[in-house]
Protein backbone atom coordinates (compact mmCIF):
# COMPACT_ATOMS: atom_id res chain seq x y z
CA UNK A 1 0.00 0.00 0.00
CA UNK A 2 1.19 3.51 -0.85
CA UNK A 3 -0.31 5.96 1.60
CA UNK A 4 -0.99 9.43 0.19
CA UNK A 5 -2.12 11.08 3.39
CA UNK A 6 -3.06 14.32 1.61
CA UNK A 7 -5.82 12.38 -0.13
CA UNK A 8 -6.74 10.45 2.99
CA UNK A 9 -6.93 13.13 5.68
CA UNK A 10 -9.85 15.44 4.89
CA UNK A 11 -10.95 18.68 6.55
CA UNK A 12 -12.89 16.94 9.34
CA UNK A 13 -11.92 13.27 9.25
CA UNK A 14 -9.88 10.48 7.73
CA UNK A 15 -11.54 8.77 4.79
CA UNK A 16 -10.35 6.56 1.94
CA UNK A 17 -10.44 3.19 0.17
CA UNK A 18 -9.26 0.11 2.09
CA UNK A 19 -6.66 -1.32 1.52
CA UNK A 20 -5.58 0.84 -1.44
CA UNK A 21 -5.28 4.12 0.48
CA UNK A 22 -4.97 2.87 4.04
CA UNK A 23 -4.84 -0.30 6.10
CA UNK A 24 -4.40 -1.62 9.65
CA UNK A 25 -0.70 -0.68 10.04
CA UNK A 26 -1.57 2.91 9.15
CA UNK A 27 -4.57 2.83 11.50
CA UNK A 28 -2.15 1.81 14.26
CA UNK A 29 -0.01 4.89 13.49
CA UNK A 30 -3.11 7.08 13.61
CA UNK A 31 -3.93 5.65 17.04
CA UNK A 32 -0.49 6.47 18.37
CA UNK A 33 -0.59 9.95 16.83
CA UNK A 34 -4.06 10.62 18.24
CA UNK A 35 -2.87 9.92 21.77
CA UNK A 36 0.26 12.00 21.34
CA UNK A 37 -1.61 15.01 19.95
CA UNK A 38 -4.49 14.91 22.46
CA UNK A 39 -2.29 13.98 25.41
CA UNK A 40 -4.99 11.50 26.43
CA UNK A 41 -4.35 8.86 29.06
CA UNK A 42 -7.63 7.13 28.13
CA UNK A 43 -9.79 7.05 24.98
CA UNK A 44 -12.96 5.40 23.68
CA UNK A 45 -13.32 3.71 20.27
CA UNK A 46 -16.34 2.51 18.28
CA UNK A 47 -16.96 1.23 14.78
CA UNK A 48 -19.68 0.65 12.20
CA UNK A 49 -20.66 -2.51 10.33
CA UNK A 50 -18.21 -2.25 7.40
CA UNK A 51 -16.15 -5.43 6.88
CA UNK A 52 -12.90 -3.54 7.47
CA UNK A 53 -14.06 -1.67 10.60
CA UNK A 54 -13.27 -4.18 13.39
CA UNK A 55 -9.69 -4.72 12.21
CA UNK A 56 -8.99 -1.02 11.67
CA UNK A 57 -10.44 -0.01 15.03
CA UNK A 58 -8.47 -2.72 16.88
CA UNK A 59 -5.26 -1.60 15.13
CA UNK A 60 -5.95 2.00 16.23
CA UNK A 61 -6.49 0.69 19.77
CA UNK A 62 -3.12 -1.09 19.70
CA UNK A 63 -1.38 2.10 18.58
CA UNK A 64 -3.11 4.15 21.28
CA UNK A 65 -2.36 1.61 24.03
CA UNK A 66 1.30 1.47 22.99
CA UNK A 67 1.53 5.20 23.75
CA UNK A 68 0.18 4.65 27.25
CA UNK A 69 -3.56 5.24 26.82
CA UNK A 70 -6.18 2.95 28.33
CA UNK A 71 -8.63 2.10 25.57
CA UNK A 72 -12.35 1.45 26.03
CA UNK A 73 -13.84 -0.33 23.03
CA UNK A 74 -17.60 0.00 22.66
CA UNK A 75 -17.73 -2.09 19.48
CA UNK A 76 -20.57 -1.72 17.00
CA UNK A 77 -22.20 1.69 17.38
CA UNK A 78 -23.60 4.69 15.56
CA UNK A 79 -21.48 7.82 15.34
CA UNK A 80 -23.73 9.63 17.80
CA UNK A 81 -23.44 6.67 20.18
CA UNK A 82 -19.65 7.21 20.11
CA UNK A 83 -20.24 10.92 20.80
CA UNK A 84 -22.44 9.89 23.72
CA UNK A 85 -19.64 7.72 25.10
CA UNK A 86 -17.11 10.53 24.66
CA UNK A 87 -19.40 12.91 26.50
CA UNK A 88 -20.64 10.63 29.25
CA UNK A 89 -17.22 9.11 29.97
CA UNK A 90 -15.30 12.36 29.47
CA UNK A 91 -12.88 10.74 27.01
CA UNK A 92 -11.46 11.58 23.58
CA UNK A 93 -12.99 9.26 20.99
CA UNK A 94 -12.53 7.71 17.57
CA UNK A 95 -15.32 6.36 15.37
CA UNK A 96 -14.50 4.07 12.47
CA UNK A 97 -16.95 4.75 9.66
CA UNK A 98 -17.16 6.14 6.16
CA UNK A 99 -20.76 7.20 6.74
CA UNK A 100 -22.64 6.91 3.44
CA UNK A 101 -19.62 6.20 1.20
CA UNK A 102 -19.50 2.90 -0.76
CA UNK A 103 -18.43 -0.34 0.91
CA UNK A 104 -14.74 -0.20 -0.03
CA UNK A 105 -14.29 3.04 1.93
CA UNK A 106 -13.61 3.49 5.61
CA UNK A 107 -12.58 6.38 7.81
CA UNK A 108 -12.12 7.83 11.29
CA UNK A 109 -14.09 10.61 12.95
CA UNK A 110 -12.12 11.83 15.96
CA UNK A 111 -13.12 13.99 18.89
CA UNK A 112 -11.67 15.28 22.14
CA UNK A 113 -13.32 14.63 25.50
CA UNK A 114 -16.93 15.79 25.57
CA UNK A 115 -17.32 15.09 21.82
CA UNK A 116 -15.42 18.28 20.87
CA UNK A 117 -14.52 17.93 17.17
CA UNK A 118 -11.00 17.26 15.88
CA UNK A 119 -10.52 18.92 12.48
CA UNK A 120 -7.63 20.33 10.48
CA UNK A 121 -7.29 23.34 12.79
CA UNK A 122 -7.91 21.43 16.02
CA UNK A 123 -5.44 18.56 15.85
CA UNK A 124 -6.05 16.63 12.65
CA UNK A 125 -3.19 18.31 10.76
CA UNK A 126 -0.80 17.39 13.59
CA UNK A 127 -2.07 13.79 13.64
CA UNK A 128 -1.48 13.53 9.91
CA UNK A 129 2.01 15.04 10.26
CA UNK A 130 3.04 12.50 12.91
CA UNK A 131 1.62 9.58 10.92
CA UNK A 132 3.54 10.71 7.83
CA UNK A 133 6.76 11.03 9.84
CA UNK A 134 6.32 7.50 11.17
CA UNK A 135 5.31 5.84 7.89
CA UNK A 136 8.69 4.33 7.07
CA UNK A 137 10.12 3.63 10.50
CA UNK A 138 7.01 3.17 12.64
CA UNK A 139 6.05 5.08 15.77
CA UNK A 140 9.01 5.51 18.12
CA UNK A 141 9.01 3.55 21.35
CA UNK A 142 7.17 5.26 24.18
CA UNK A 143 8.40 5.64 27.75
CA UNK A 144 4.84 5.25 28.97
CA UNK A 145 3.55 2.04 30.47
CA UNK A 146 1.37 0.40 27.81
CA UNK A 147 -2.33 1.01 28.33
CA UNK A 148 -5.08 -1.56 28.66
CA UNK A 149 -7.77 -2.43 26.10
CA UNK A 150 -11.15 -3.25 27.64
CA UNK A 151 -14.68 -3.71 26.36
CA UNK A 152 -17.74 -1.75 27.51
CA UNK A 153 -21.36 -1.80 26.35
CA UNK A 154 -22.97 1.62 25.98
CA UNK A 155 -26.06 1.04 23.82
CA UNK A 156 -28.55 0.79 26.70
CA UNK A 157 -27.09 3.87 28.41
CA UNK A 158 -27.13 5.82 25.13
CA UNK A 159 -30.78 4.92 24.55
CA UNK A 160 -31.78 5.79 28.12
CA UNK A 161 -30.01 9.14 27.90
CA UNK A 162 -31.80 10.09 24.67
CA UNK A 163 -35.17 9.07 26.08
CA UNK A 164 -34.47 11.19 29.18
CA UNK A 165 -34.29 14.27 26.93
CA UNK A 166 -37.63 13.76 25.12
CA UNK A 167 -40.76 12.47 26.85
CA UNK A 168 -42.50 9.93 24.63
CA UNK A 169 -44.35 8.01 27.33
CA UNK A 170 -47.69 9.78 26.89
CA UNK A 171 -47.88 10.16 23.11
CA UNK A 172 -50.59 8.47 21.07
CA UNK A 173 -49.50 5.20 19.43
CA UNK A 174 -47.68 5.77 16.14
CA UNK A 175 -46.80 3.43 13.30
CA UNK A 176 -43.31 4.27 12.04
CA UNK A 177 -41.38 2.73 9.17
CA UNK A 178 -37.59 2.95 9.61
CA UNK A 179 -35.15 2.35 6.75
CA UNK A 180 -31.72 1.72 8.26
CA UNK A 181 -30.10 1.14 4.87
CA UNK A 182 -28.22 -1.87 6.35
CA UNK A 183 -26.37 0.68 8.48
CA UNK A 184 -26.05 1.33 12.18
CA UNK A 185 -29.67 2.45 12.61
CA UNK A 186 -30.48 -1.27 12.50
CA UNK A 187 -28.38 -1.62 15.66
CA UNK A 188 -29.57 1.44 17.61
CA UNK A 189 -33.25 1.90 16.68
CA UNK A 190 -34.63 -1.30 18.33
CA UNK A 191 -33.05 -0.38 21.67
CA UNK A 192 -33.93 3.33 21.56
CA UNK A 193 -37.56 2.62 20.57
CA UNK A 194 -38.01 -0.28 22.99
CA UNK A 195 -40.96 0.17 25.34
CA UNK A 196 -42.26 3.29 23.57
CA UNK A 197 -45.81 3.47 22.10
CA UNK A 198 -44.45 2.89 18.62
CA UNK A 199 -45.28 0.16 16.12
CA UNK A 200 -41.97 -0.26 14.35
CA UNK A 201 -41.85 -1.48 10.74
CA UNK A 202 -38.14 -2.21 10.10
CA UNK A 203 -36.52 -2.03 6.66
CA UNK A 204 -32.98 -3.22 5.93
CA UNK A 205 -32.01 -3.59 9.59
CA UNK A 206 -29.48 -6.36 8.81
CA UNK A 207 -26.02 -4.90 9.40
CA UNK A 208 -24.23 -5.20 6.06
CA UNK A 209 -21.42 -2.87 5.09
CA UNK A 210 -21.75 -3.86 1.43
CA UNK A 211 -25.14 -2.07 1.32
CA UNK A 212 -27.02 -4.68 -0.74
CA UNK A 213 -30.32 -2.78 -0.97
CA UNK A 214 -29.35 0.81 -1.65
CA UNK A 215 -26.64 3.32 -0.79
CA UNK A 216 -27.00 4.46 2.83
CA UNK A 217 -27.31 8.11 1.85
CA UNK A 218 -30.88 9.39 2.25
CA UNK A 219 -29.88 12.81 0.90
CA UNK A 220 -30.14 11.22 -2.57
CA UNK A 221 -33.87 10.91 -3.41
CA UNK A 222 -33.25 7.55 -5.09
CA UNK A 223 -32.37 6.04 -1.73
CA UNK A 224 -35.66 6.82 0.00
CA UNK A 225 -37.95 5.46 -2.74
CA UNK A 226 -38.37 2.13 -0.92
CA UNK A 227 -39.23 3.93 2.32
CA UNK A 228 -41.77 6.20 0.65
CA UNK A 229 -43.51 3.21 -0.93
CA UNK A 230 -43.55 1.25 2.33
CA UNK A 231 -45.00 4.15 4.33
CA UNK A 232 -47.91 4.38 1.89
CA UNK A 233 -48.42 0.60 1.81
CA UNK A 234 -48.42 0.33 5.60
CA UNK A 235 -50.60 3.39 6.18
CA UNK A 236 -47.87 4.50 8.57
CA UNK A 237 -47.80 7.81 10.40
CA UNK A 238 -44.30 8.58 9.16
CA UNK A 239 -41.04 7.13 7.91
CA UNK A 240 -37.47 7.64 9.07
CA UNK A 241 -34.30 6.99 7.07
CA UNK A 242 -30.82 6.88 8.60
CA UNK A 243 -27.49 7.11 6.82
CA UNK A 244 -24.75 4.51 7.18
CA UNK A 245 -23.40 5.61 10.55
CA UNK A 246 -26.86 6.75 11.69
CA UNK A 247 -25.87 10.27 12.68
CA UNK A 248 -28.29 11.80 10.15
CA UNK A 249 -32.03 11.18 10.01
CA UNK A 250 -34.43 12.00 7.18
CA UNK A 251 -38.20 12.11 7.57
CA UNK A 252 -41.09 11.33 5.22
CA UNK A 253 -44.69 12.13 6.08
CA UNK A 254 -47.76 9.88 6.04
CA UNK A 255 -48.16 10.45 2.28
CA UNK A 256 -44.59 9.28 1.67
CA UNK A 257 -43.51 12.83 0.87
CA UNK A 258 -40.06 13.96 2.06
CA UNK A 259 -40.04 16.53 4.85
CA UNK A 260 -37.43 19.24 4.38
CA UNK A 261 -34.58 19.10 6.93
CA UNK A 262 -35.14 22.84 7.33
CA UNK A 263 -38.71 22.15 8.46
CA UNK A 264 -37.40 19.58 10.95
CA UNK A 265 -34.84 22.14 12.16
CA UNK A 266 -37.61 24.69 12.71
CA UNK A 267 -39.88 22.16 14.46
CA UNK A 268 -37.16 20.98 16.85
CA UNK A 269 -36.01 24.56 17.45
CA UNK A 270 -39.55 25.57 18.43
CA UNK A 271 -39.79 22.67 20.89
CA UNK A 272 -36.40 23.39 22.47
CA UNK A 273 -37.13 27.12 22.74
CA UNK A 274 -40.57 26.53 24.26
CA UNK A 275 -39.07 24.13 26.82
CA UNK A 276 -36.38 26.60 27.86
CA UNK A 277 -38.17 29.91 27.42
CA UNK A 278 -35.78 31.10 24.71
CA UNK A 279 -32.16 30.71 23.71
CA UNK A 280 -29.85 30.79 20.71
CA UNK A 281 -30.37 28.51 17.70
CA UNK A 282 -27.72 28.00 15.03
CA UNK A 283 -28.56 27.43 11.37
CA UNK A 284 -26.33 27.38 8.33
CA UNK A 285 -26.85 29.91 5.58
CA UNK A 286 -28.63 27.59 3.17
CA UNK A 287 -31.32 26.42 5.54
CA UNK A 288 -34.72 27.90 4.77
CA UNK A 289 -35.72 31.40 5.83
CA UNK A 290 -38.47 29.67 7.80
CA UNK A 291 -35.87 28.63 10.40
CA UNK A 292 -34.89 32.11 11.68
CA UNK A 293 -38.55 33.18 11.39
CA UNK A 294 -39.74 30.33 13.63
CA UNK A 295 -36.85 30.86 16.06
CA UNK A 296 -37.81 34.52 16.53
CA UNK A 297 -41.51 33.66 16.85
CA UNK A 298 -40.66 31.32 19.74
CA UNK A 299 -38.56 33.88 21.57
CA UNK A 300 -35.18 32.70 20.34
CA UNK A 301 -32.16 34.29 18.71
CA UNK A 302 -31.13 32.81 15.35
CA UNK A 303 -27.43 32.78 14.46
CA UNK A 304 -26.40 32.14 10.84
CA UNK A 305 -23.16 30.25 10.09
CA UNK A 306 -21.17 28.79 7.25
CA UNK A 307 -21.97 25.28 6.02
CA UNK A 308 -20.15 22.48 7.86
CA UNK A 309 -20.26 20.81 11.24
CA UNK A 310 -17.01 22.39 12.46
CA UNK A 311 -18.52 25.86 12.09
CA UNK A 312 -21.80 24.84 13.70
CA UNK A 313 -20.09 23.14 16.64
CA UNK A 314 -17.72 26.07 17.17
CA UNK A 315 -20.62 28.54 17.20
CA UNK A 316 -22.63 26.25 19.49
CA UNK A 317 -19.77 26.30 21.97
CA UNK A 318 -19.10 30.04 21.88
CA UNK A 319 -22.74 31.17 21.91
CA UNK A 320 -24.12 28.58 24.31
CA UNK A 321 -26.76 27.71 21.70
CA UNK A 322 -29.39 25.17 22.68
CA UNK A 323 -29.76 23.67 19.19
CA UNK A 324 -28.41 23.82 15.66
CA UNK A 325 -29.53 22.44 12.32
CA UNK A 326 -28.27 22.07 8.77
CA UNK A 327 -29.93 21.50 5.38
CA UNK A 328 -28.13 18.14 5.24
CA UNK A 329 -30.12 16.72 8.20
CA UNK A 330 -27.40 17.14 10.78
CA UNK A 331 -28.95 18.25 14.09
CA UNK A 332 -26.87 19.48 17.05
CA UNK A 333 -27.96 19.69 20.68
CA UNK A 334 -26.45 21.44 23.70
CA UNK A 335 -27.86 18.55 25.76
CA UNK A 336 -25.74 16.21 23.61
CA UNK A 337 -22.37 17.93 24.10
CA UNK A 338 -23.07 20.18 21.07
CA UNK A 339 -22.69 17.08 18.89
CA UNK A 340 -25.01 15.94 16.12
CA UNK A 341 -27.54 13.18 16.62
CA UNK A 342 -30.23 12.30 14.11
CA UNK A 343 -31.81 9.94 16.62
CA UNK A 344 -32.58 12.73 19.09
CA UNK A 345 -34.10 14.81 16.29
CA UNK A 346 -36.24 11.80 15.33
CA UNK A 347 -37.50 11.48 18.91
CA UNK A 348 -38.51 15.15 18.85
CA UNK A 349 -40.49 14.58 15.65
CA UNK A 350 -42.20 11.52 17.15
CA UNK A 351 -43.05 13.44 20.34
CA UNK A 352 -44.44 16.40 18.39
CA UNK A 353 -46.53 14.17 16.11
CA UNK A 354 -47.75 11.91 18.91
CA UNK A 355 -48.68 14.88 21.09
CA UNK A 356 -51.44 16.03 18.72
CA UNK A 357 -54.08 14.38 16.55
CA UNK A 358 -53.25 15.61 13.06
CA UNK A 359 -51.00 14.03 10.41
CA UNK A 360 -47.33 14.90 10.05
CA UNK A 361 -47.95 16.77 6.79
CA UNK A 362 -50.23 19.18 8.63
CA UNK A 363 -47.84 19.57 11.54
CA UNK A 364 -44.80 20.44 9.43
CA UNK A 365 -46.72 22.79 7.11
CA UNK A 366 -46.34 25.43 9.82
CA UNK A 367 -42.58 25.15 9.50
CA UNK A 368 -42.26 24.74 5.72
CA UNK A 369 -43.08 28.19 4.34
CA UNK A 370 -40.91 28.54 1.24
CA UNK A 371 -39.98 26.62 -1.89
CA UNK A 372 -36.35 25.55 -2.21
CA UNK A 373 -34.36 24.28 -5.16
CA UNK A 374 -32.24 21.83 -3.23
CA UNK A 375 -28.51 21.81 -3.92
CA UNK A 376 -27.59 21.85 -7.62
CA UNK A 377 -23.98 21.20 -8.62
CA UNK A 378 -22.38 22.56 -11.80
CA UNK A 379 -18.89 21.70 -13.08
CA UNK A 380 -17.05 24.88 -14.04
CA UNK A 381 -13.58 25.74 -15.39
CA UNK A 382 -13.07 28.77 -13.15
CA UNK A 383 -15.05 28.98 -9.90
CA UNK A 384 -14.02 32.56 -9.08
CA UNK A 385 -14.82 33.87 -12.54
CA UNK A 386 -18.25 32.25 -12.61
CA UNK A 387 -19.10 33.62 -9.15
CA UNK A 388 -17.94 37.07 -10.23
CA UNK A 389 -20.22 36.81 -13.26
CA UNK A 390 -23.18 35.97 -11.00
CA UNK A 391 -22.47 38.95 -8.78
CA UNK A 392 -22.08 41.28 -11.76
CA UNK A 393 -25.45 40.18 -13.11
CA UNK A 394 -27.22 41.29 -9.92
CA UNK A 395 -25.23 44.38 -8.95
CA UNK A 396 -27.18 47.56 -9.45
CA UNK A 397 -30.57 45.88 -9.22
CA UNK A 398 -32.90 47.63 -6.81
CA UNK A 399 -33.30 46.04 -3.39
CA UNK A 400 -30.55 43.44 -3.89
CA UNK A 401 -28.10 42.71 -1.05
CA UNK A 402 -24.97 40.57 -1.06
CA UNK A 403 -22.99 38.76 1.58
CA UNK A 404 -19.95 36.50 1.39
CA UNK A 405 -20.09 34.56 4.65
CA UNK A 406 -19.80 31.34 2.62
CA UNK A 407 -19.61 31.78 -1.12
CA UNK A 408 -22.01 34.45 -2.39
CA UNK A 409 -25.53 34.94 -1.06
CA UNK A 410 -27.82 37.27 -3.01
CA UNK A 411 -31.10 38.39 -1.39
CA UNK A 412 -34.00 40.39 -2.77
CA UNK A 413 -37.25 40.53 -0.85
CA UNK A 414 -38.28 37.04 0.23
CA UNK A 415 -36.08 35.43 -2.42
CA UNK A 416 -32.43 34.43 -2.01
CA UNK A 417 -29.83 32.22 -3.56
CA UNK A 418 -26.37 31.09 -2.53
CA UNK A 419 -23.52 30.01 -4.81
CA UNK A 420 -20.50 28.47 -3.14
CA UNK A 421 -17.48 26.59 -4.47
CA UNK A 422 -16.62 23.03 -3.56
CA UNK A 423 -13.31 22.75 -1.71
CA UNK A 424 -12.42 19.45 -3.33
CA UNK A 425 -13.93 19.48 -6.84
CA UNK A 426 -14.31 22.02 -9.70
CA UNK A 427 -17.94 22.58 -8.77
CA UNK A 428 -20.22 25.45 -7.86
CA UNK A 429 -23.17 24.59 -5.62
CA UNK A 430 -26.41 26.54 -6.03
CA UNK A 431 -29.25 26.76 -3.51
CA UNK A 432 -32.22 29.02 -4.19
CA UNK A 433 -35.41 29.76 -2.27
CA UNK A 434 -38.53 31.83 -2.84
CA UNK A 435 -42.04 32.15 -1.48
CA UNK A 436 -43.55 30.30 -4.47
CA UNK A 437 -42.53 27.69 -7.03
CA UNK A 438 -42.67 29.98 -10.05
CA UNK A 439 -40.33 32.58 -8.56
CA UNK A 440 -37.89 29.97 -7.32
CA UNK A 441 -37.80 28.25 -10.71
CA UNK A 442 -37.22 31.54 -12.56
CA UNK A 443 -34.37 32.59 -10.27
CA UNK A 444 -32.81 29.11 -10.23
CA UNK A 445 -32.78 28.88 -14.01
CA UNK A 446 -31.48 32.43 -14.40
CA UNK A 447 -28.53 31.79 -12.09
CA UNK A 448 -27.75 28.38 -13.58
CA UNK A 449 -27.56 29.96 -17.02
CA UNK A 450 -24.90 32.39 -15.73
CA UNK A 451 -22.97 29.68 -13.90
CA UNK A 452 -22.95 27.33 -16.87
CA UNK A 453 -22.21 30.05 -19.37
N, C-alpha and C positions, 0 to 999 in steps of 0.2 A: 504493500500500500504506500502511495505517495501522498502525504498529507499536505494539502495547500490550506493552511489555516485561515488565510484571508477569505477564502470561499466558504469556509466552514463556520467561522465565528461571525455571526450577524450582529445587528445593532443591539438586540435584546436577548439573544440566546445563541446556542450552538445548534446547527442543523445541517445535515448532509446525508449522502447515500452511504449505507453500510454494505460491504466493507470497503468500497472504492475510495471514499473520502475520509472515513475514520473507522476505528475498530477498538477492540478491548484494550490493547496496550496504550492507545492514545487516551481512552477514557480513564485509565489509571493515572496518566499524567495530569489530566484535568482535575481528578480528585485531589491529587497532591497539591496542585497549584491553587485550587479553591481554598484549601485549608490554610495555605501560606498567605494568601491575599487577605482572607477574612480574619485570620488569627484565631479561628475557632478551635476550641478544645472538644467540641461535640457538634455533630451535624445530624440531619435527618434526610433520608433518601427514599423516594418512591419511583414507581415506573408504571407505564401503561402496558397494553396487551400485545405490543408488536413482538414478533419472534426474537428480535435482537435485544429487546429491552432488559430482560433479566441478566444476561451476561454483561452488558455494558454497565448496568447499575452496580453489579457486584464488583466489577473492575474498578469503578470510581470509588467504591467503598474501600477496596484494598489500598488504593493510592492515598485516600484520606487517612485511613488508620495508620499507614506507614509514617505519616507526618505527625502522629500523636493524637489524632482526634478519635473520640469514641463515636461510633456510627450506629444510629438507630435506623433499621430498615423497616419500612412499613409496607413493602411489597406492592401488589397491585393497587392502584388508586387513581382517582381523577386528579387533575392539576390543582383544583381548588381544595381537594382533600390534603394534598401536600402542603398547600398554603395554611390550611387549618393546623396541621401538625407543627409547622414552623412557628405559627402564632401561639398556639396553646402550650407548646413545649419550650418556647423561647430559644429556638435553635435555627441557625442557617440551614437552608435546604436545597436539594437538587431533585428535579423531576425529569425523568427520562421519557420523552415523548417527542413526536414530530407533529402533534396535533392532527390536522386534517391532511397532511401530506401523504403521498402514496406509500405503499407498504415498505419499499426498499429504503425509505428515509428513517432516520431517528435523530434525536437531539436532546439537549439539556436546557431546562429553564432553571436558573439559579436565583436564590434569594438570600438575604441576610436574615438574622433573627427577626421574628415578627413579620415575616413575609415581605420585607422591604426589598424592592427589585434590585438585581444586579444587571446593569447594562454597560455599554461601552464606557460611559463616563463614571461609573460607580463600581468598577472592579473587573469588568469583563476584558477590557484591553490588557490589564496586567496579567490576568489568568492566561490569556492567549500568549502573551510575551514569554511567560515562564514555560508554558508547554512547548513553545517553539524552541526555546533555549535547550530544553531537555530532550528534544526529539532524538538526537543521535546517541547521546550518552546515558539517557535515563535520568530520573530525578535523583539528585545527590542524597546520600545517606543523611538521615535526620538524627539529631542528638536526643530527640524526644522518645520517651517510652512508647512503643506502639499502642495504638488505641484498640478498643474492643469493637466487635461487630455483633449487635444483638437485634432481635426481631421484636416488633411491637405492633399490635393490631390497633388501628385508629378509626375504622369505619363506623362502628357503633357510636363512638364519642363525637365524630364529625356529624353524623346524622342527628344526634341528640342536641348538639349545639345549634345547628341550623333550625331545628324545630323549636328551640327555645326563643328564637328571634321572631318567629311568625306563628301566631296562634291559628291553627287549623282544626282545633278540636270541635268547634261548634258550627262549622260550615255545613251547608247542605251537601248531600252526597253528589259527587261528580264522577262522570266517566271520562277518563283521560287516556288517550293513545300516546305512547312514548316510543319514538324511533331513536334507538341508541346507535344506529349505524355500525353495529358490531364493535363499538368503542366502549369507553369506560363508564358511560351512563348505564350500561347493562349491569355493571358491578355496583354502582352507588344508588340508583333509583329504587330497587326493591327494599333496601334498608331504610332509606330516607322516607319513603312513602308508607312503610309498614305501620299498621295500626291507625292510619288516617282514614277518614270517610271518602276514600277514593277507590273506584273500580278501575284497576290498571289493565290496559290492553297493551302488552309488550310487543315491540317489533325489533327484530335483529338485536336481541339482547345477548346472543352468544359472542363471547369475546374472541375476536378473530382479526388480528392485525393485517391480514391480507385484504380485508374489506370486500367480501364476496358479493354483497348486495348492491352497494353504491358507495361512492366516496363519502367519507364522514365529514363533509363540509356543507352544512345546511345553508350557507350564504349563497350557494349556487342553486337556483330554482329547480334544476333537474333532480337534485338530491332530496327534495321534499315531496316529490310527486306521489310516492308510495304512501307517505303519511297523510297527505291530503285526501287521497282516495279512501284510505282506511277510516279516517274520521267520518267521512260521509257515510260509508257502509255501516259503521257501528252506531251511527246516530250519537256520536260522542259529544261531550261539551266543549272539548278542545283537544289539540294535539301539541306535543312538545317534541322538538328534535335537538339532540345534542351533537356536538362535534366530537372528534376522535378522543380527545383528552377530557371532554365533558366540562370544559370551563365556560363554554358558550351555550346558550339555550335560545332556540327559535320557537315561535309560537304560531299556531294556526287556529282560527276560530272554528265555531261549530259548522260553518259552511265549507270548511277546508280552505278558507282564504288566508294567506299569510298576514300576520299582524306586524306592522312596521316596528323594528327595534326602537325607533324614536317614540312611538306610542307606548311601548313597554317602559321606556325610560321615564316618560311623563307620568304614567300610572304609578310606578314604584316611587318616584319622587314625591308625588302627592301624598301617598301613604306614609312615607317616612317623615315628611314635613308635618303632616297632621298629628302624627304620634308625638313629635318632639316640640310642636309649637313654633316651627321655623327652623332656619339653618341654611347653610350653603350647599348648593348642588352644582356639580361639575358636568359640563357637556362639551363634546368636541364641536368644532365649527361646522361640521356637515350633518349634525343632527338637525331635525326639523325645528323650525321657529316655534312650533307648538310647545317644545320643551321649556324654554325660558318663560313663555307665556304662562304655562301651568305652574311653574315654580313660583312666579310672582303672585299668581292668584291664590296660592296656598301659603303665602307669607314668607317665602324663601328668597334667597339671593342667588341668581344664576351666575356662574362663572364659565366663560367660554375659553377653551384651550385648543392647542394643536391636536391633530390626530395622532394617536399612539399611546399605549398604556403607560409608558414611562412619563409622559407629560401629565396624564391624568393622575397617576399615583403621586407624582411630585406635588401637584396642585392640591390633591386631597390632603397630603401631609401638612403643607404650609398653611392652608386655609381652614383646616379642621372641618372640611366638608363632611356631611353625613352620607352622601351618595354621589355616584357619578355614573354616566352612561355614554356609550358610543353607538354609532350607526351600525357597527359590526356585531352587535349583540354581546359586547362585553359590559358587565355591570359590576360596579365597585361599591363596597360598603365600609363605612367607618367601623361598624360592628364586626367586620371581618378583616381587621388589620389593613384596611384600605385596599385590599386585594380584590380581584374579580372572581365572582362565583355566579355562574348561570343557574345553579340549583337554587340559590337563595332568591334570585329574581323569579324563578318559576314558582316557588312557594308563595311569593307575594301575589302573583297572578292568580293562583288557585284560591288564596284567601279572599282576594277581591271579588272573584267570580262567585265563589261559594257563599259570600256574605250578602248576596242580593239575588233576586229571582230571575233577572233578565239574562239573555245570552251574551256571550263574550263580544260578539260583533257590536251589540248595543253599548256595552260597557266601554269598549276602547274607542268608540266613535267620538267620545268627549275629548279624547287625547290625540286624535288623528285629524288635524284640521287643514292640512295642506296636501298638495300633490307633489311627490318627488320623482325624480328621474331614475333614482338609483345611480350607482357609480358606473360610468362609461369610460372605458380606456381607449386611447388612440395612440398608435405608434407614430412618433414624429422624429424628424432628423435633428431638429434643434429646439429643445424644450424652451429655452429662454426667449428665442425669437418668436415662437408661436404664442407664448404668454404675453409678450410685448405687443403682438398684433391684436390679441384679444383686448388688452387694456386700451390700445389706441382706438379701437372700434367703439368703445363706450365713453371715452373721455369727451367732455364737452356736452354730453347729453344732460338734460335738465333732471335734477333730483337723483343723480347717480352718485353713490359713494363707493370708495375702494378701501380695502385693507389687505395687508400682506402678512397676517399672523402665521399663515400656513398656505403657501401658494398665493393666489389672488382671489379674493372674494369681492364680487360686484353686487351691490344691493340697490334696488329701486322700488320704492313702495313696499309691497308685501312679497315681492319677487327677489330672489337672489340666486347666484350661482358661484361655485368655487371651482377653480382650475388649479391643480397642484401636480408637481412632477413626481414621478416615482424616483426613489433613491437608488434603485437597483436595475431598472430597465429603462429603455428610451420611450417612456410612456408619459402622457398627460392624462390625469384622471379628472373627469367632469362630474360634478353633482349640481343639479338645479332643482329649485322648488318654487312653486307659485300657489296661489289660492285655488286655481282651477286648472283642469287638464289642458285646455286649449292654450292658456298662457304659458304653462310649463313647456308644452311641446314646441311652441313657437320659439321660446328662448333657447331651449335645448338645441334645436336644429340650427338656429342662428349661430350659436357658439361653436357647435361641432363643425360647421362649414368653415369658420375661421381657423379652428385648430387644424383641420385636415387639409386646409388650403384649397 
